Every structure is written in structure tokens, then in C-alpha cells.
Amino acid sequence: MATVDLSIGIGGAAGQGIATPGDILARIFVRRGLHLNAYNAYQSIIRGGHIFLTLRTSDAPVLTFGDKLDILMPLNQDTMNRHLRLMKSGSVVLYNSDKIKPGEVEAGVQLCPFSVKELAPNIRGDLVQNTIALAAVLRLIGVEFKILEDILTLQFKRKGEAVIAENIGVARAGYDYAGTHFKPFAFSLPDTGKKLAFFEGNQALAMGGAAAGVRFYCAYPMSPASGVLHWMARHGRQLGIMVRQIEDEIGVINVAIGAAHAGCRAMCATSGGGFALMSEALGSAAMMEIPVVCINVQRAGPATGVPTKTEQGDLWQVMGAGQGDYPRIIVAPTNIPDCFKTVPQLFNLVDKFQCPGIVISDLLLSEGRSSVDPAELDFNVPIDRGEVIGLNGSVPPVNGGYNRYQLTDTGISPRALPGTAGYTHVVATDEHDEDGVLISDEFTNPHKRQAMHEKRMRKMDLILPLLEPPTLFGPEDAQVTLVGWGSTEGVIHEAMQKLANEEWIAANNLQIKWMVPLHCQAIMAIASKRKKLIIVENNYSGQFARYLRSETGIVADGHIRKYDGEPFMPHHIVDGVKKILAGTTQKYVPVHEIMV
Amino acid sequence: MSVDPVDIEARISKTGQPAGGPRVTVKDFKGKVDPDWCPGCGDFGVLTALKQALVELNLNPHQVMTISGIGCSSNLPGYLSTYGMHTLHGRALAVATGAQLANHDLKIIVTGGDGDGYGIGGNHFIHSMRRNVDLTYIVMNNQIYGLTTGQISPTSTKGMKTKSTPAGSVENPIFPVSLAIAAGATYVARGYTGQVKHLVDLIKGGIQHKGFALIDAFSPCVTFNLDNTHEFFKHRTKKLEDMGHDPTDFSAAIQKSYEWGDEIPIGLFWKREDLPTLDQLEQILDEGGPLARRPLGISPEVARSLVRELM
């Protein structure tokens, strides 16, 4: 059991410097071995607007940003107005009383005003209030001042001694003021003695690519996928990864396909709009049998939609991307560390089966942050390039000519790297015969077309057994089975705990990671034992519910859906389960209480 | 090509050139099937000229990758024995950019038509040129969409009557040569498939050039373009080298690129050799050979440093 479960909300306008105190707190938490989950609600604006960062930490694993706030740090009046009403008894609100006034507040909420003018009379600039508030928070949760002092020294190292001294002075004033004027929390932030790391999902995806041996990464900037590009660009030279920004997403995927065909492990990432532009080329990768990995970080659609908000609305797009039937692997990582592990798994599959692979993430996963045990970040992963002639120098003699698309029982034909002597061949997006000659014009032949089509599609049967089947999490004989896919795993698990502890409802969870091909038999076996089945997903139409029904015939007893751009909070699922079990509704759509 | 690979390997020195062995011949580049272009199609001239250029440069088939989009002319890689990619409509240059950066030892030839390159692929065309990607782009320009049975293309002349413009096109055409010079291509030429020998020299020059080389080749469509025929080009095309043109003179190159009338210049309009190519600017290619052939995996030391950043 957790001894501490603390949530801190920091809010203000874009440009007010919310990220820095957020980063400092996150680092303090993980260095004490505490778990962390953070979510930043923001807008498509560079200056102004409203940003709200929620950081939650505990000595037990933290699955979501939670349901409540213990500390509110409003950096402007707007944030105070939006969030004060949600603060409950026992919580704390820290604010600069020179500029910000509180409103009505629930009994038991501790208002902690401080005056920047009094505490730092000689210092100009707005950022000083952040430093004071941060120092005060640390005092209230029992973190020694020395830790903040060290971090500030590191943070301002480049700006010189004077700036360091000034910031430490301000922090000291805030820390001491809180000690004499505010009531601290009953706990002191523990230190487990085992340091953790923390990262955001996009970093995890990029690092997974690095572990997989990605040698070529290209992208067109698009929120919320740009974090992958930024990590790759920052580390490309160190890691020997070529990183290119391309003119549009059609170009991106085609450049990646060119690099992949030449022999690189190639990856790209985008969001739904960019992915739409890539559709045709993904089919071409399957047709030419070139392995390539594309990440779709979903945001709220359709069209430009809400660029900085989350959704799971692209499942059908990804499943149906491009014309015609073609083999593809689609995987939806279920948490941030899983993003790291999934990418190398996917690369081995696409290399072996010579087809495109798609990672379907979303803003919550990709821009959310999570702590991780550094031991879990194993870069020494198995790498299987599949059957590639000319990759490792030795080239077998060509006996009776080389057929790039030789018909085989597995559907996999030996691939020869361009540049290898004796193996020249043409790969084509037109239908072609075993030797690569087109059978779309002069040599059209329905029998050959059928054989080639079946050869490619046959791979799907062999992929399935290599994918880990989904398993049931939680008590087998639970009253309700919550089915989700991808990023909702954390919030479903936390809702299960709440249901058990607060509502005496036993729930279990079937979370789907490998979306295509789908482990239908395993899912049906699990679902056959369920009492009630509720599907939880972050979209309007129940895209997964429809997919599950089409593939397995399973009809859910209820649905919990959300499509306001914000992620589920645990209590949303709890409320939905209660209502559906009570029979008042079959479809529950929660109202997001936080105005962000 | 039915040659034992071991044989070929023995012929190639480390520089990729045949080491004293027999020179390649046109036969070495013969594709698996013959072209299915209409009899008299200009594209035959490009195929012949390209093979001849490869032979004269003594390149081995496996050292070359020919990449095309979609359209009549984009079928070319299938009629040639090199590594080939017959990609999507308009996307050849994007695919070629990736392939060139992934393996800069390959000689990349991109082939296609005016609709493929200047229409649907227009964005990639501009950006590949400004990047100075090291490849040779041969556009078989017939000023018409042939494979879709005759509609206007970006290079169709104003007033041209086609199935999509029964009353005559009202649009101004693209001047590919002017566009290429302006966009940053470092070798810009125009050829005519009725003058194959001249075209061979232009293609050879393009392949030897380090950087983006465009060869826009008039390649008359004998079936759907009855305006811009061999008869039309035969008497109008005039070689720049006979006009005293200096291909290092930017203003003159631009001026010549817009000339279209009784005299239409062909030849090398523009060339500069002082600009590095995209792969030369990529620091990670400075040493270690082609990216595609490097070992995967990262050292434990680097892995540790990546994890440390997160703590």
C-alpha cells in the first residue's frame, strides 16, 4: 500500500514557465525512487491561453494523473478561477497574493498566499513566483532545502554565480516563509533509496527505435508526434541515425520506404492527418514487400480537430489505410514503458514478414510522462532482420535466377539488398509475378494475380502466433470485465482498484495491445466466462467495439466512451460501471469536470 | 542478367569500377521483358540512351538503382536490368531520396513522365532539387497524360485540346527547366528523344555530376499528343552548344529556359559544381560506409548515457 499519494496541479498561461517547476518536481520524485505519472493539458497556442500540468507521485506505482489534487499552484488568476472549485478539504492552494485573489473555497482547503513583493522585493520578472511556490511546496511535503539548492545550481549553471545565488536566495525565502506561515502535510516525502527514471511516451517510442537499430528516421512536424522527431534529432549523430525533416507526410513515408528498401531499419511518426496522407504508400510498402514502421500518435479529429487533445479515433483509419487488402501489423502500446518495448518487437516482425507495421499511440501516451525502473530500459534487445541476401557480406550463388517474389508456403520470399551483385530485380507497386515483372498490363493473368495476392496475405496467419495473446488482469470471476485497447490500461486498472475498494465491485480487465492481426480465439475464450462486458474507449463511435464485434461476434453489455479531447479519469470509469451495472444506461459518456 | 555473381564480384574493385575485366555491354542491361510502349513512342529513345550511357560509364547493373513513379514512361525500370523500384504515382523522387541517403554507393536514376514528376509529384520535385540530392532524374516529357488516354499535363501548351479540355486548355504550362534552375538543381538539361546520341551525352553528364541532375527529354506521345510530334520538334530543337551558351551563366540559363517558339533550345542549360550534395552534408555519413550496411544495436555505454538523461 502506498504511504503517499500526492497530486500537484500547476496552471497558467503558455509562456509562464510551467514546465520548469514541473520538471524539477518530477526529478525530485524519481530520484527518491517515487513513481510518477504526469499529464499536461494544453492548447494550440504559443503565448497565453491556459495550460494545466498535473503531476502525481507515490511510493506505489502510479497509473494515471488521478482524480484529485492535493496542491494547486495557480500562476495566474484564470487558473485560480478554473480550478479552485475542485479543491477538496485537506488540500493546499499556493499563490502570489500580489496578483491573484482566491474565490470561494470548500472548508478545510488551506489557502497559502505569499507576496512576491515582500519575499523578493528586488527581483524583476514573473518567473520568481514559480520559484517561491515551488520552494513552498517542497517545504510543505518535507523535502530538504539542499535538494532544491542543488537542482537550481545545476539549472542555472550556464548563467553564472550571480543568477544561481539570486535564485537560491528567492527559493530560501519561499521555503522559510512556508515553514512559518503554512501548515505542512502530515507526511514527509519518502525516499525509497532506489532511483527511478522518467520519460514521455514519444521519448520511449524514439528510444525503442534506437534500441531496434533504426538507422533512418524522417518526419514532418505534427502535434502530438513531434516529440519523437525532437528526440531523434537530438540524438541522431550520437547514435548514427539519419534524421530528416521532409516536405510533407506523403514524402515522409516514401522517403522511409526508399531507405528501408536500401536496407536501413526506417521509421517515421505522425498524427492522424499526416497518417491519412501516408495511406497509399503504406499499401505500396506491403505490395513491394518492404518493411517499414510508422507511428500514428492520435489526436482529437476529424480534420485539424483539436491538435493538443487526445483521442482513440483513428483505429478504423489505421486498419483501413490505403486501397486494397494488404498485410500489416498494428500494435497499440498500453503504457509508456511499453512504447519502448514494443518498437523493437514490431521491427523484428516487419523485417521477418516484409510488410509495414503501425504503432498506434495517442496524445495521452505520447506526451504523458511516467516513471520507469532504469533496469527496464534494456537496449540489448534481440534483432532479427529476417531473410536478407547481401546484408552480411556473404552472397549465395544464384541458382536458376533470383525471384524476389518467389511463391513460398510462408508467403515470405528472400529479399536481396540493392547493390548486391547478381540479384538485380525490380520491386513494383503494380501487381507483379514472382520475378517482379508486372502482371497489370501486357501480362495480366488472373491466376497469377490470385497466387501473388494470397502469397502476401498468407503472412498474416504466421504473424498471429508470434504475438503475445491478451490475458485477463484481475480476479477471474469478477462481476464485470472492462475491455480496452492501448493507452487506457492505466486508467482502467486504477478504476478497478476504486471499484473494489470504494464500491465493492470486482472488475477485471482485458487490454488489447496487438490490434491486427487480432487474437480472436484467445479473446473469445476469455469473454465467454465474463458476467458483464463493458468496452472503454476514447472515441465517439466505439471503433474498437465495432471491430471486436466484427471479428469475434462479441457484443458488449455496455460502453464507456469519451470524446471531449481529455483522457478518462479513474472516477469516470467507476461512474460508468455503476450506471451500466445498475441498468440505467448502456452507454456512459462522462462529463470532464476540469476546464482545460 | 544471367551472370554468376561471384564472377561479377571478381570484376569489381573497391571503387566499384570493373577492374580490368570485360566491359559491360548493352546486353547486360537488357530487362526481363521488352517495353509495351506504343510503336514510335519517344520513350524507346530514352531507354536506348540510358542503357548506352550506363555502358559508356561502365557501370555494373547492380551498382545502379532505377526508380520510377507511375505512367507509361515509369514502366522503364522493368525494361532494364538494374535494381529497380516502380513506386507510386508521383513519389519516385521521395523514395529515391531515402534510397540514396541509405546507400550513397548506389547510382540513383529516377525516371518518369511530366504528369508524374511535375504534376502529382511537384512538391517532391521542388524539394529534392533544393536539397541537391545526388541523383539523375530523367523526365520523359510528352506534354500529355498518355496512360489515362489523353488529358492535359502540367507541360501541355495553352490551347491544347484533350479529353479533359475539349475547348482547349486555358492554363499556362510549367517550364521545367526554369523551375529546376530556380529551385536549386545543379545540373539542368533538356534532350530530345529524336536525337539519341545527344541525349546519351546529357544523361552521362547527369550521372557523372555530383548532385541533382534533371534531364527533361521531349518524348513525343504518338497516340495522344498530335500537337507536339516528332515533326514539331525535329526542326525546332537547336543545341545550346551550337548557340554559344555558357552553362555556368545563370542569367543566360534562365533566359534560354523560357525560349519556346520556332527555336527550342536543347542541351545543358545550367551546371554548378560548387554545392555539396545532401549526403555530403550529412555528418553521420562522413565515415563508416553506406548507412544501410552498418551494424545495428548500440553500445552499453551509449545506452547507459541515454538512460541517465532520464534520471
HADDOCK unambig.tbl for C-alpha pairs under 7 A between the chains (distance, minus, plus):
assign (segid A and resid 27 and name CA) (segid B and resid 311 and name CA) 6.71 0.50 0.50
assign (segid A and resid 31 and name CA) (segid B and resid 311 and name CA) 6.80 0.50 0.50
assign (segid A and resid 196 and name CA) (segid B and resid 311 and name CA) 6.52 0.50 0.50
assign (segid A and resid 197 and name CA) (segid B and resid 310 and name CA) 5.07 0.50 0.50
assign (segid A and resid 197 and name CA) (segid B and resid 311 and name CA) 4.34 0.50 0.50
assign (segid A and resid 198 and name CA) (segid B and resid 310 and name CA) 5.38 0.50 0.50
assign (segid A and resid 198 and name CA) (segid B and resid 311 and name CA) 6.42 0.50 0.50
assign (segid A and resid 199 and name CA) (segid B and resid 310 and name CA) 6.15 0.50 0.50
assign (segid A and resid 211 and name CA) (segid B and resid 297 and name CA) 6.22 0.50 0.50
assign (segid A and resid 211 and name CA) (segid B and resid 298 and name CA) 6.83 0.50 0.50
assign (segid A and resid 212 and name CA) (segid B and resid 297 and name CA) 6.78 0.50 0.50
assign (segid A and resid 213 and name CA) (segid B and resid 296 and name CA) 4.63 0.50 0.50
assign (segid A and resid 213 and name CA) (segid B and resid 297 and name CA) 5.05 0.50 0.50
assign (segid A and resid 215 and name CA) (segid B and resid 291 and name CA) 6.87 0.50 0.50
assign (segid A and resid 237 and name CA) (segid B and resid 284 and name CA) 6.06 0.50 0.50
assign (segid A and resid 240 and name CA) (segid B and resid 284 and name CA) 5.95 0.50 0.50
assign (segid A and resid 247 and name CA) (segid B and resid 127 and name CA) 6.90 0.50 0.50
assign (segid A and resid 251 and name CA) (segid B and resid 94 and name CA) 5.40 0.50 0.50
assign (segid A and resid 251 and name CA) (segid B and resid 124 and name CA) 6.82 0.50 0.50
assign (segid A and resid 254 and name CA) (segid B and resid 91 and name CA) 6.66 0.50 0.50
assign (segid A and resid 254 and name CA) (segid B and resid 94 and name CA) 5.46 0.50 0.50
assign (segid A and resid 254 and name CA) (segid B and resid 95 and name CA) 4.83 0.50 0.50
assign (segid A and resid 255 and name CA) (segid B and resid 94 and name CA) 4.83 0.50 0.50
assign (segid A and resid 255 and name CA) (segid B and resid 95 and name CA) 4.50 0.50 0.50
assign (segid A and resid 255 and name CA) (segid B and resid 97 and name CA) 5.94 0.50 0.50
assign (segid A and resid 255 and name CA) (segid B and resid 98 and name CA) 4.25 0.50 0.50
assign (segid A and resid 256 and name CA) (segid B and resid 98 and name CA) 5.87 0.50 0.50
assign (segid A and resid 257 and name CA) (segid B and resid 95 and name CA) 6.20 0.50 0.50
assign (segid A and resid 258 and name CA) (segid B and resid 95 and name CA) 4.18 0.50 0.50
assign (segid A and resid 258 and name CA) (segid B and resid 96 and name CA) 5.89 0.50 0.50
assign (segid A and resid 258 and name CA) (segid B and resid 97 and name CA) 6.98 0.50 0.50
assign (segid A and resid 258 and name CA) (segid B and resid 98 and name CA) 4.40 0.50 0.50
assign (segid A and resid 258 and name CA) (segid B and resid 99 and name CA) 4.35 0.50 0.50
assign (segid A and resid 259 and name CA) (segid B and resid 98 and name CA) 4.23 0.50 0.50
assign (segid A and resid 259 and name CA) (segid B and resid 99 and name CA) 4.44 0.50 0.50
assign (segid A and resid 259 and name CA) (segid B and resid 101 and name CA) 7.00 0.50 0.50
assign (segid A and resid 259 and name CA) (segid B and resid 102 and name CA) 5.03 0.50 0.50
assign (segid A and resid 261 and name CA) (segid B and resid 99 and name CA) 6.96 0.50 0.50
assign (segid A and resid 262 and name CA) (segid B and resid 99 and name CA) 5.32 0.50 0.50
assign (segid A and resid 262 and name CA) (segid B and resid 102 and name CA) 6.01 0.50 0.50
assign (segid A and resid 262 and name CA) (segid B and resid 103 and name CA) 6.28 0.50 0.50
assign (segid A and resid 262 and name CA) (segid B and resid 292 and name CA) 6.21 0.50 0.50
assign (segid A and resid 263 and name CA) (segid B and resid 292 and name CA) 4.59 0.50 0.50
assign (segid A and resid 263 and name CA) (segid B and resid 293 and name CA) 6.98 0.50 0.50
assign (segid A and resid 264 and name CA) (segid B and resid 102 and name CA) 6.40 0.50 0.50
assign (segid A and resid 264 and name CA) (segid B and resid 291 and name CA) 6.81 0.50 0.50
assign (segid A and resid 264 and name CA) (segid B and resid 292 and name CA) 4.48 0.50 0.50
assign (segid A and resid 374 and name CA) (segid B and resid 307 and name CA) 6.65 0.50 0.50
assign (segid A and resid 379 and name CA) (segid B and resid 303 and name CA) 6.25 0.50 0.50
assign (segid A and resid 391 and name CA) (segid B and resid 293 and name CA) 6.56 0.50 0.50
assign (segid A and resid 397 and name CA) (segid B and resid 4 and name CA) 6.82 0.50 0.50
assign (segid A and resid 397 and name CA) (segid B and resid 5 and name CA) 6.36 0.50 0.50
assign (segid A and resid 398 and name CA) (segid B and resid 4 and name CA) 6.82 0.50 0.50
assign (segid A and resid 418 and name CA) (segid B and resid 83 and name CA) 5.99 0.50 0.50
assign (segid A and resid 419 and name CA) (segid B and resid 62 and name CA) 5.08 0.50 0.50
assign (segid A and resid 419 and name CA) (segid B and resid 63 and name CA) 5.34 0.50 0.50
assign (segid A and resid 419 and name CA) (segid B and resid 106 and name CA) 6.59 0.50 0.50
assign (segid A and resid 420 and name CA) (segid B and resid 62 and name CA) 6.14 0.50 0.50
assign (segid A and resid 421 and name CA) (segid B and resid 5 and name CA) 5.33 0.50 0.50
assign (segid A and resid 421 and name CA) (segid B and resid 8 and name CA) 6.60 0.50 0.50
assign (segid A and resid 421 and name CA) (segid B and resid 9 and name CA) 6.64 0.50 0.50
assign (segid A and resid 421 and name CA) (segid B and resid 62 and name CA) 5.32 0.50 0.50
assign (segid A and resid 422 and name CA) (segid B and resid 3 and name CA) 6.67 0.50 0.50
assign (segid A and resid 422 and name CA) (segid B and resid 4 and name CA) 6.50 0.50 0.50
assign (segid A and resid 422 and name CA) (segid B and resid 5 and name CA) 4.41 0.50 0.50
assign (segid A and resid 422 and name CA) (segid B and resid 62 and name CA) 6.95 0.50 0.50
assign (segid A and resid 424 and name CA) (segid B and resid 62 and name CA) 5.73 0.50 0.50
assign (segid A and resid 424 and name CA) (segid B and resid 81 and name CA) 6.61 0.50 0.50
assign (segid A and resid 424 and name CA) (segid B and resid 82 and name CA) 5.41 0.50 0.50
assign (segid A and resid 424 and name CA) (segid B and resid 83 and name CA) 4.68 0.50 0.50
assign (segid A and resid 425 and name CA) (segid B and resid 82 and name CA) 6.69 0.50 0.50
assign (segid A and resid 425 and name CA) (segid B and resid 83 and name CA) 5.14 0.50 0.50
assign (segid A and resid 425 and name CA) (segid B and resid 84 and name CA) 6.08 0.50 0.50
assign (segid A and resid 426 and name CA) (segid B and resid 77 and name CA) 6.89 0.50 0.50
assign (segid A and resid 426 and name CA) (segid B and resid 78 and name CA) 6.40 0.50 0.50
assign (segid A and resid 426 and name CA) (segid B and resid 83 and name CA) 5.82 0.50 0.50
assign (segid A and resid 426 and name CA) (segid B and resid 84 and name CA) 4.12 0.50 0.50
assign (segid A and resid 426 and name CA) (segid B and resid 85 and name CA) 5.40 0.50 0.50
assign (segid A and resid 427 and name CA) (segid B and resid 84 and name CA) 6.16 0.50 0.50
assign (segid A and resid 427 and name CA) (segid B and resid 85 and name CA) 4.87 0.50 0.50
assign (segid A and resid 427 and name CA) (segid B and resid 86 and name CA) 6.04 0.50 0.50
assign (segid A and resid 428 and name CA) (segid B and resid 85 and name CA) 5.84 0.50 0.50
assign (segid A and resid 428 and name CA) (segid B and resid 86 and name CA) 4.41 0.50 0.50
assign (segid A and resid 428 and name CA) (segid B and resid 87 and name CA) 6.07 0.50 0.50
assign (segid A and resid 429 and name CA) (segid B and resid 86 and name CA) 6.06 0.50 0.50
assign (segid A and resid 429 and name CA) (segid B and resid 87 and name CA) 5.50 0.50 0.50
assign (segid A and resid 429 and name CA) (segid B and resid 88 and name CA) 6.36 0.50 0.50
assign (segid A and resid 437 and name CA) (segid B and resid 78 and name CA) 6.66 0.50 0.50
assign (segid A and resid 442 and name CA) (segid B and resid 36 and name CA) 7.00 0.50 0.50
